[in-house]
Amino acid sequence: DNLTSGKVRKPIRAVIYGVEGVGKSSFGANAPAPIFIGAEDGTSQLDVNRFDQPDHWNDILAAIGELYEKEHNFQTVVLDSADWAQKLCYAAVAQEGGHDSIEGFGYGKGHVMGAERFLQLMRGLDALCQKGMNVIVIAHAQISTFQDPAGDSYDHYTISCDKRINPMLKEWSDCVLFADFDKSTKQVGEGFNKRTIAKSYGERIM
């Protein structure tokens, strides 16, 4: 008697990361009725609604609180971007602790405190989901080495956030999307000058 079946329609929580200039912000701008919380100036050339660029961590939380408490017609909130929001978060934690940077706490303690504070943001975004808004979190990409326990290590793209925040974002989201330009490789040169180069024709994939 207590079972349900089929798909359940509910707001989407998505994390989108990718290389520079691939169109992450443009993707967010095409979501249903979006409003941007811009921790960086990434939407100046887009015809979107946005809050003023935050100067402090509390400005981001205040914007989320305003969307939660007030009635409006926005259907999607876009945080642009997670890595810049992290910088504001860590700067606030360092300032409150009387340090110039998050490293001032020593022994990684500051990063642990910063990651715990970042949870405030994620809980706020969850509250907006419960109100019925989609949430898109945009992030930049960085290259890191993955130590594969089942084989050789290799380089791969990952979210450009603290190693403590990366898994939090991935676990929190309904879908983690990676955006890149479609590339093909070919070998050029001969002998010792032979090398592999990549060529892109502007096609974007996710």
Secondary structure, 3 states (H helix, E strand, C coil): CCCCCCCCCCCCEEEEEECCCCCHHHHHHCCCCEEEEECCCCCCCCCCEECCCCCCHHHHHHHHHHHHHCCCCCCEEEEECHHHHHHHHHHHHHHHCCCCCHHHHCCCHHHHHHHHHHHHHHHHHHHHHHHCCEEEEEEEEEEEEECCCCCCCEEEEEECCCCCHHHHHHHHCCEEEEEEEEEEEEEECCHHHCEEEEEEEEEEEC
